[in-house]
Amino acid sequence: WAGINFGDKEYFLLQKSLAKLAQKSGASKIRFWGKIKGTEKDYYIAESVMEGGEEGEGEEEKPADFEARGTGINQFVYWVSHDALSDWKQLPDLLP
């Protein structure tokens, strides 16, 4: 699209990295959302669909109007990585 691409090597590494993330996270669907170019590092973003009800480690009490994972603003779970070879880190659910 518009002549922009990542090149064969980076595309291959992203494809393998996302497959590994899907297997490791248990996501039912996962897709590459995009790349954000930062001033010091770039950020790769992935978007996934995961079943609700999974609590993270050490999570705080949620507000009464919190939308559970898989619904509303928390319909998708987002992951970030600095490059295709690094581990993906899950971003926290959104709070009202």
Buried (B, 14 or more C-beta within 10 A) or exposed (E): EEEEEBEEEBEEBBEEBBEEBBEEBEBEEBEBBEBEEEEEEEEBBBBBBBEEEEEEEEEEEEEEEBBEBBEEEBEBBBBBBBEBEEEBEBEEBEEE
